[in-house]
C-alpha cells in the first residue's frame, strides 16, 4: 500500500510538483493580466466613451458577480471532475471573452463580456491553489500557494507596463488583444502538460493508470509493485467527520468555526484590496499624477504586493495565520497617505508601495491560510466557498468606489473610507489565529516510507 499523502510529505517538493507550480504560476499570470487590464484601461475607456466612473464601477461589480458565480461552480467542478480539467476549462472561459472585448463598443457589451470572463477568472483561481497544495507537503502548503499567487501579481505588473507602451499608440483594445492571445495559448499548454492531482485520483479513482504513472514520477527511484494499492489518508480528516467530500463537511467539528472565520476574512480582505485593485489609476489621476505614470502605479502596487506575499508565506507555514495581523494594521495608514492633498510624487509612490506590500500581502495570505484548514477531499470546495465571499466583497468595493468618485468627494476623505475595512480584517485574523493554534496547528506531520 502507498499512501499518497505520506509520500508527498516524505519526498517534499520535487520535479513534478515544480512543473505543476510553474504551469499554474503562468496560468495565474494570464488571469492577473486579464483582470487588471480593465482597471488599467479604465481611464482610457472613460475618455473614449465619455461615461462617468459610476458606469465603469458597475462593470467592475458585474465582473465580480461573474467571479462569484465561477467560484461557486468551479469549486464543485474541481472536486467532482478533477483539478486539471477545471483549470483548462477556466483558462479558455476567460481567454475567449477577453478576446471579444476588443470589439466592445459600449458599457453594456463590456459588462456582458466581463461577466462571462469573470466566471472563468473566479473559478480557476481557487482550483489552481488547490492543485498546487495537493502536490505540496503540509509544511510547505502555504508557501506553494503564495508562490502560485505571485503569478497573478506578475501578470498585473505586466499589464501596467504593456498599457503604458501600447494604449497611447494603439488604443485600449490592444491591451485586451495581447492578454487574450496569451491566455488561449496557455490553455493549449495546460492541455498538453498539466497533470492531475494524485491526491484527487487516490480519493476518486485509486485504480486509475494515470495515478500509477504520477506516483512513478513522484518517486522515480522507488519500485512500485503491480499489486500495490494507492490510498490518500489525511490527518486533517481528524478535524471533522471523515467521509465523502460534501459541502456539509466544511462545518464538521472545529472546521465549522474555521470556515466562518475564513469567509469573514475573505470579505474583509476584498473590501480593502479590490478598491485599489480596481480604481488605483483613476485615484492617481485625481491626485494629479500623469496618466502614463498612473498606469504604472498599478504595476507598482501589484509588484510590491509580491514582496508582502513572499515575506509572509514562510511565516504562515511556521506560525500560522496570526502573523498576518501586522499587514492590515500597517496598510491602513499607507492607504490614507495616498490621498493626502498636495503630497509630492515620491511620497505618493512610497504610499502606493507600502499599501501594496500590506494590503496586497493580505490578499496573498488569505489563500495560503485557507488551504491549511481542509483535507484534499474538500479542499476545492473549502477554498472556493471562501473565495465566493471574497467575490461578494469584490462586487461591493469597486461599485462603492465608483459611486464615491462620481460624487467628487475630497480624495483624502475617500481614502480614509477605503482604509476602514483594515480594522475588521485585523480582528478576524486575530480570531482565526487563535482558532488555528487551538485546533489545527498541532496536527502532526506524517513522515513515513512507502510500503
HUHU-V167076 format. One record per backbone hydrogen bond with DSSP energy under -0.5 kcal/mol. NH is the residue of the N-H (numbers start at 1). CO is the residue of the C=O. If there is no record, write none. Layout:
BEGIN
NH;CO
NH;CO
END
This chain:
BEGIN
2;229
4;2
4;231
7;3
8;4
9;5
10;6
11;7
12;8
14;12
18;14
19;15
20;16
21;17
22;18
23;19
24;20
25;21
26;22
27;23
28;24
29;25
30;26
31;27
32;28
33;29
34;30
35;31
36;32
37;33
38;34
38;35
39;35
40;36
41;37
42;38
45;41
46;42
47;43
48;44
49;45
50;46
51;46
55;52
56;52
57;53
58;54
59;55
60;56
61;57
62;58
63;59
64;60
65;61
66;62
67;63
68;64
69;65
70;66
71;67
72;68
73;69
74;70
75;71
76;72
77;73
78;74
79;75
80;76
81;77
82;77
82;78
86;82
87;83
88;84
89;85
90;86
91;87
92;88
93;89
94;90
95;91
96;92
98;94
99;95
100;96
101;97
102;99
103;100
104;101
110;106
111;107
112;108
113;109
114;110
115;111
116;112
117;113
118;114
119;115
120;116
121;117
122;118
123;119
124;120
125;121
126;122
127;123
128;124
129;125
130;126
131;127
132;128
133;129
134;130
135;131
136;133
140;137
141;138
144;140
145;141
146;142
147;143
148;144
149;145
150;146
151;147
151;148
152;148
152;149
153;149
154;150
155;151
156;152
157;153
158;154
159;155
160;156
161;157
162;158
163;159
164;160
165;161
166;162
167;163
168;163
169;166
170;166
171;166
171;167
174;171
175;172
176;172
177;173
178;174
179;175
180;176
181;177
182;178
183;179
184;180
185;181
186;182
187;183
188;184
189;185
190;186
191;187
192;188
193;189
194;190
195;193
201;197
202;198
203;199
204;200
205;201
208;205
211;208
212;208
213;209
214;210
215;211
216;212
217;213
218;214
219;215
220;217
222;219
228;225
231;2
237;234
238;235
239;236
240;237
242;240
246;244
249;246
250;247
251;248
252;249
253;251
255;239
255;252
256;253
258;254
259;255
260;256
261;257
262;258
263;259
264;260
265;261
266;262
267;263
268;264
269;265
270;266
271;267
272;268
273;269
274;270
276;272
277;273
278;274
279;275
280;276
283;279
284;280
285;281
286;282
287;283
288;285
289;284
294;290
295;291
296;292
297;293
298;294
298;295
299;295
300;296
301;297
302;298
303;299
304;300
305;301
306;302
306;303
307;303
308;304
309;305
310;306
311;307
312;308
313;309
314;310
316;312
317;313
318;314
319;315
320;315
320;316
323;320
324;321
325;322
326;323
327;324
328;324
329;325
330;326
331;327
332;328
333;329
334;330
335;331
336;332
337;333
338;334
339;336
340;337
343;340
348;344
349;345
350;346
351;347
352;348
353;349
354;350
355;351
356;352
357;353
358;354
359;355
360;355
360;356
361;356
362;358
363;359
364;360
365;361
366;362
367;363
367;364
368;364
369;365
370;366
371;367
372;369
373;370
378;375
379;375
380;376
382;378
383;379
384;380
385;381
386;382
387;383
388;384
389;385
390;386
391;387
392;388
393;389
394;390
395;391
396;392
397;393
398;394
399;395
400;396
401;397
402;398
403;399
404;400
405;401
406;402
407;403
408;405
409;404
414;410
415;411
416;412
417;413
418;414
419;415
420;416
420;417
422;419
423;420
424;420
425;421
426;422
427;423
428;424
429;425
430;426
431;427
432;428
433;429
434;430
435;431
436;432
437;433
438;434
439;435
440;436
441;436
443;440
447;445
451;1
END
